[in-house]
Amino acid sequence: MSKYQVNQKGYYGNFGGAYVPEMLYPNVKELQDQYLTILDSEAFRSEFAKLLTDYVGRPSPLYHANRLSEKYEANIFLKREDLNHTGAHKINNTIGQILLAEKLGKKRIIAETGAGQHGVATATVCALKGLECVIYMGEIDIKRQAPNVARMKMMGAKVIAATSGSKTLKDATNEALRDWINNPVDTHYIIGSVVGPHPYPDLVARFQSVISAETKKQLQEKTGKSTPDIAMACVGGGSNAAGMFYHFLDEEDVRLIAVEAAGKGVHSGETAATTQLGREGVLHGSRSLLMQTDDGQVIEPYSISAGLDYPGIGPQHAWLFQSKRGEYVSVTDDEAMKAGLLLTKLEGIIPAIESAHALAYLEKLQMDGHPTIVICLSGRGDKDLDNYMNYFRF
Ligand SMILES: *Cc1c(COP(=O)(O)O)cnc(C)c1O
């Protein structure tokens, strides 16, 4: 087993574990006991593979970005998760989890969502499977993200407003956990990133690992070598990065670069650069790095991209950071917006602002020779058009 993967006890180095209230323990224990057996079963694997092909549209292309490569004097490939059904990598995870829920005999699905992307991906798979779906979302986010709320409702989901605290993602997460405690037998909680108590970080990483599994094969076909010199991805909770890194973790000559959102600057007070500012602590059921005050209060994060606006990072990333296997860097709102526009002009691809953070790091990347770089293009920018319009005044 790789030293970068979760151990028997649910830890990555010092990070991870399952810090949950006693009332939640049976739910988490059930998942811990069953997930590997289910994921390894032939029935699960064949259905997962079939839905990824016929419903999501996989494999997603590995596109050689010619004009971007010319500009940066490198051999740049984009892993096109933006072309997936519903427009991002999140669907890989929700498909996997809905099949897991079915095999566990669950009839009801709950999830939390911030900007609504994970809520939409969850409502989508519930419609696909005809399962009851309840999405918790902060009252403020419901107002800010009307189109995604409409999508969820069209697909039959019930959207419940979280009205406590700051009325955003972390409050929605608390409401979802409360629901799960009250409905332990029939309900599965679909977490949207590589965060939460063990086994969620490992579970979600396994579902997203299809990204690097395909990349390896596609690189072999296109370049004659299955590994790149550099693999890059943006990090909110860290699921698209975990998927992009998964099959390269033990290939120590592959540089793994994770790009966080610096917001208005790492030291501006408006940022989501977790590894730069974070200290060890427990958030949403696992031990990791998080932005907190001296007395342990979670600091509200900020990023122009809703998907990176998270005060923590998954435990595997905390471990990759601490062990120095990964390089954790950050770019600002301005740098990301510029990179998003640049990709649009050079390649005719409008990226999600989250993904544009990974692209933006090309400007600062120190590299030798003419490296092969794979970048996870985690999502498409259609959802961000208002943001692009306001920023550039189109
Ligand atoms: C949600 C989201 C992210 C951030 O989530 P991770 O778990 O860090 O991958 C990144 N890109 C897009 C397009 C998203 O929707």
PDBQT file of the ligand as one rigid body, heavy atoms in Angstrom, charges set to zero:
ROOT
HETATM    1  C1  LIG A 401     -16.507  22.072  -6.850  1.00  0.00    +0.000 C 
HETATM    2  C2  LIG A 401     -15.503  22.376  -7.892  1.00  0.00    +0.000 A 
HETATM    3  C3  LIG A 401     -14.121  22.431  -7.618  1.00  0.00    +0.000 A 
HETATM    4  C4  LIG A 401     -13.553  22.283  -6.233  1.00  0.00    +0.000 C 
HETATM    5  O1  LIG A 401     -13.759  21.062  -5.636  1.00  0.00    +0.000 OA
HETATM    6  P1  LIG A 401     -12.594  20.000  -5.396  1.00  0.00    +0.000 P 
HETATM    7  O2  LIG A 401     -13.209  19.013  -4.492  1.00  0.00    +0.000 OA
HETATM    8  O3  LIG A 401     -11.434  20.721  -4.796  1.00  0.00    +0.000 OA
HETATM    9  O4  LIG A 401     -12.252  19.435  -6.731  1.00  0.00    +0.000 OA
HETATM   10  C5  LIG A 401     -13.235  22.654  -8.654  1.00  0.00    +0.000 A 
HETATM   11  N1  LIG A 401     -13.672  22.861  -9.911  1.00  0.00    +0.000 NA
HETATM   12  C6  LIG A 401     -14.982  22.833 -10.219  1.00  0.00    +0.000 A 
HETATM   13  C7  LIG A 401     -15.389  23.061 -11.635  1.00  0.00    +0.000 C 
HETATM   14  C8  LIG A 401     -15.950  22.587  -9.226  1.00  0.00    +0.000 A 
HETATM   15  O5  LIG A 401     -17.243  22.574  -9.550  1.00  0.00    +0.000 OA
ENDROOT
TORSDOF 0
